[in-house]
Every structure is written in C-alpha cells, then in structure tokens.
C-alpha cells in the first residue's frame, strides 16, 4: 500500500512538473508576441513540452515546422518571418546554455534577450562561415628544441583556434589557461566567449580532448617533450598533456 501511495505521489509530482514546464514555455512564447493559436500550434507541432527540448531541434527543423503550421489543411496559422527568427534565437540560447552547462531559466528569456540572441546568432554564423572559407593555419613545426617552446606554444594555439570541435567551438578551448571562466568577463565575439566558457567535462570535451592529444602527440613525440605527454597516452588527455608541458617549459626550474 505504501509503495502504491509513493508511486501515485511521484506521478502527481511529475505531472505537475510537466504542467509547469509547459506553462513556462508558453510564457516565453507569449513574451515574444505569439498569440494563443500560434503558441498551441508550436508546442503541439514541435512536441516540445518544455523550453529545453527546443535544443533537440535543428534550425532547419524549426523553419520547416513554421511552414507546416502555416500550410496545414486544418486551422492553418501564420508564423511571421520575425516570429520564426525569434524561435531560432530561442533555440540558439538554449543550445548555448546546454553546451556550456548553464542552467536554463525560462524567465531570463525576454524580448530583449531574444533580440540580443538574434544578433549573437548572426555574428556566430558569420564567424563560422569565415572560418570555413579561410585557409586553415599551417600546423606548427614539430617541437624538437626546448628553447623553441614559446614559439611552438603560440603557433599551436593559433592552429587550434582555427579548428572547430564539438558544438562548433574552436579546439583551443582545450588548452586555455583559465579553467573556470572569469566572472563578468567581456568577450569581443561569441566564438571568443565559447572558447572561454566551454566546459572541460562531458562527452563533447572528451572527444575534443582526444583529438587535441592526437595533434600534440604528432608534434611532440620526437622531441624533448615526449616524456611529459606519454603518461596521458592511455586516456588521450590533450589538456592534461598540455598542462604538463606548460608546467615544465614555463616553470621556474626550466
């Protein structure tokens, strides 16, 4: 009997949570100027019953959803171009929060926030398009002399800054000096912010960390830095290997 009551209580709590999350999502759409029919159509068509779920959709899927709502045979509802842009900016906000492991607080996404996210989204798209078109910097020369560390370190940072990892974040975030982002720091671009704030934990980090380790090993294994990176070979620890190299070649003893 006790187990049945506990199960019923848990079900009620979960149901109340879903209702609250849907209400929060609906409130965001209301703040962005969507009418009742539009809000209902978006939530039902997308299948998103909370704001975090919009991060599961691609930008293309959101655009197609808007067109589907407008062209459906039963009760078509117009979604304007500006409203579609607001939905895309909401997705951009959610995806960035999830990527940086920040809490998603629905009340934070106001009309002003939507306008700001639209600008950030456009800037990020332009930055990424430029990076895709530009010739990637040449990989640094192999590190064979301890006296060339400073030149090698700067060259590797430049090189990793032009290689995109998971979530389209430049791989140089793996070897950044500051592990925890500085509070109230001001960033010139969205890419710079992502490099500073990308989490150094999780599946995306592990993939990128392994990729960076492969690059470092390729460049360091034939020189004096070999012994400092090999302890991290089994875990493909790019950041760990880099910290070990930096601790030695930038340390007081060296």
N, C-alpha and C positions, 0 to 999 in steps of 0.2 A: 504493500500500500504506500509505504514511504517512497519507494522508487517511482511509483506511478505519479505521485504528487510532485516529486522533484522533476520528473520528465515534463509534466504539464507546466510547471513553473518556468523551466528552461525554454519551452516552446513559446510561452507567453512573452518572455523577455526577448527572445529572438524576433518574434513578430513585431513587438513594439520598436525594436531597433530598426527593422526594415522600414516600418512606417515613418520613423523619424528621419531616416536617411533619405527616403523618397521625398519627404517634406522639405528637407534641406536642399536637395537637388532642384525641386520645383521652385523654391525661394530664389535660388541663383538665377534660374531662367526668368523669373518674374522681374528681378532687378535689372536684367538685361533687356527688358522690354517685350518679352514674349507673352502673347495672350494665352488665355486658358486652353483654347483648342490647340494652339501651337505647342504648348507645354505638354499636354497629354499625348499628342502625336509623337513628339520627340522621345518621351520616356517609353512609350509603348513600342514604337518602331525600333528604337535603338536597343531595347531590352535592358537598359541601364536603370537600376532602381536606386543607385547612389552615385554621387559625383565621381568617386574614384574609378568606377567602371568605365567612364568615358576614355580613360587612359588605355583601355584594351582595344579601342578602335583606331584605325589609321585615319589620317586626314582625308584620304580618298574615300573611305567608307562613310565618313561624316557628310561629305559633299553628295555622295550618291544617296544617302538617307534623306537629305533635304529634297532632292529631286523626286525621290519616291513618294514622299509625303505630298508634294505638290501635284504629282501626276496620278495618284491613286484614284480608282474609279469611284470609290465610296468616300464621301466627305473629304475632298482634297483641300489642303490648307497651304496657303502661300508662305514660304520662308524667304524673306528678302536676302539680297546679297550681303548686306551689312549684318543681318542676324546670323547668316551662315558663318561670316567671319568671326563673330562673337563665339560661336560654338567651337570653331577651330582654335581660337585664343584660349578658351576654357580647357580644351584638350592639351594644348601646349603647356599651360600652367600645371595641370595635373601630372602630365608626363615628366616635367622637370622636377616637381615635388617628389615623385616616385623614384626618379633616377638619383636624386640627391638625398633620398631617405628622410625628407622633411615631412612633418605632419600635414595632412590636408584638412584645413579648417574652412568649411564652406562659407562662413560669414566673411572671410577675408576676400572672397572674390566679388568685388563690387564692379560697378560700371567703369569706374576709373581704372581699376585693376585690369579689366578686360581691354580697355584702350591701350594701357601700357604693355600688356602681353602681346597685343597685335603688333606693336612697334618692335618689341623684342623678337617676336617670331619672324618678322620680315628681315630684321637685321641678321638673325642666325641663319636664315635661308640664304641670304646674300653672302655671308661669310663662308658657309659651307660650299656654295656654288663656286666661289672664288678659289677655295682650297682644292676643289675637284678639278678645276680647269688649269690651275697653275702647275708648273713642273715641280714635283716634289724635290726637296733639297737632297743633294747627294749624301749618301751615308758617310759618316766620318771615317777618316783613315783609322786603321787598327791601332789600338793603344799598345805601343811597344816600348815606350820610354816613360819612366815616372815623371820626368821633367816636363812632359807634354800634357800632363793631366788637365790643366786649366783649359787649354785649347780643346782637348778632347771632350771635356765635360760640357763646354758651351756648344760645341758642334753637335753633340748627341741631343742636348735639349732642343736645339733648333730643328734637328731632324725629327724627333718625336713630336714636336709641335705641329708638324705637317702631316702626321699620320693619324687618321681617325680610328678610335677604338669603339667599343660598345657604346651605344647611345650617341654616336657621332661626337664624342668628346675626344679632343686631341690626346694622344698617348702620353704626353709629357706630364699629365696629372699623376702618373705612376711615380715619377721621380721628383715631384715637387718637394721643396724643403719644409714647408709648413704643413704638418699633418692635419691639424684642426684649423679650419678657416678662421681668419681673424674677424672678430665681431665688428660690425659696422664698416667693413671694408668697402671701398668704392671701386667698381670694375668698369673699364672702358667699353668692353664688349660682352655679349652673352657667352661667347666662347671662353673668354678670359675668366668669367665667373664660374663657368662649368669646370674649368681646369682647377680652380682654387677650391671648389666645393664638392667635386665628385667623390663619393665615399670610397674609402680604402678598405672596404669589406664587401662581401656578397659575391654572387656568381659572375657578374659583369667584371668586377675587379679581378677575380681570379683568372678569367680569360685574358684580360689585358695584361695582367702581371706576367703571365706565362709568355705572352707574345713579346713583351719588353725584355724578359730574361733571354729569350732566343736571340734577340738583337744584340744585347750586351755580351752574351757568350761568344757570338760570332766575332765581335770586335775586340774582345779582351783575352780570349783563351790562349793566344800565342805570346802574350806579354807578361809583365811583372804582376799584373792584377789577377792572374788566373787563380792563385791560391785563395783570394778573398771572395771569389764568386762561387767556387765549386761546392762549398758547404750547403749552398742553396739549390744545387742542381736537381736534387730529388723532388723538390717542391716547385721547381721552375719559378723561383722567387725573384722577379725582376727588381721590385722595390728593395727587398732585403739585400740583394747583391749590390745594388747601387749605394745603399746606406753604408755597407761595409767598405766599399771602395772609397766613398767620400770620407768616412771616418779615418781611414788610413792616410789618404793623399791630401786631405785638408786638415788633418790633426796636427797638434803641436809637435809631436815626435818627428813627423815627416818634415 
